[in-house]
Amino acid sequence: MFTIEHDFDATVITLVDQGKAPLQEDVTVCAFEDCVTLEQLDPRTDEVVRITLSLAQARDLAAALDLPEGMYQVSDTKD
């Protein structure tokens, strides 16, 4: 399950782990104008862990989800 919310400066997507245990904490993805952050509570330390991706890294991650194993480079050139 996931939710999508549009805030003033970001689009916020929350991914909720469902199903059989063991379940993971929710993941929050915030898409800003210049970066994308992923946040998840670490239950061992009770602190939120944040990863920040550039827009290019987020684009490459999205492309990689549908590709087989290998090495790739996304081109910005238009034909």
C-alpha positions in Angstrom: 0.0 0.0 0.0 1.2 3.6 -0.6 -0.1 7.1 -0.2 0.7 10.2 -2.3 0.4 13.7 -0.9 1.3 17.1 -2.5 2.8 19.5 -0.1 3.9 23.1 -0.8 7.4 22.2 -1.8 7.4 18.4 -2.3 5.4 15.4 -3.4 5.4 12.9 -0.6 5.0 9.2 -1.2 4.7 6.8 1.8 5.3 3.1 1.2 3.6 0.9 3.8 4.9 -2.7 4.2 2.0 -5.1 4.4 1.7 -8.8 4.5 3.3 -11.5 6.7 5.8 -10.6 9.4 8.5 -9.6 9.6 7.4 -6.2 8.3 9.7 -3.2 7.7 9.0 0.4 8.9 7.3 2.7 6.4 9.5 4.4 3.8 8.8 8.1 3.0 9.9 9.4 -0.4 10.0 13.2 -0.8 10.4 14.6 -4.3 11.7 18.2 -4.2 12.6 20.5 -7.1 16.3 19.6 -6.9 16.5 16.2 -5.1 14.6 13.2 -3.8 14.9 11.9 -0.2 14.1 8.5 1.2 13.5 8.2 5.0 12.9 5.2 7.2 12.8 4.8 11.0 15.5 2.5 12.3 13.8 0.7 15.2 17.1 -0.3 16.7 18.2 3.3 17.2 14.8 5.0 17.1 16.3 7.5 14.6 15.2 8.3 11.1 17.7 7.4 8.4 17.7 9.7 5.3 19.2 9.1 1.9 19.3 12.0 -0.6 19.4 11.3 -4.3 20.1 13.9 -7.1 17.4 14.0 -9.7 19.8 12.2 -12.1 20.2 9.4 -9.5 16.5 9.1 -9.0 16.0 8.9 -12.8 18.6 6.2 -13.1 17.0 4.2 -10.2 13.6 4.4 -11.9 15.1 3.2 -15.2 17.1 0.4 -13.4 13.9 -1.1 -11.9 12.8 -2.4 -15.4 16.2 -3.6 -16.7 18.1 -6.9 -16.5 21.5 -7.2 -14.8 24.2 -5.1 -16.5 25.8 -1.7 -16.7 23.9 1.2 -18.3 24.1 4.9 -18.9 21.1 7.0 -19.5 21.5 9.5 -22.3 20.0 13.0 -22.2 20.3 13.5 -26.0 17.2 13.8 -28.0 17.1 12.3 -31.5 
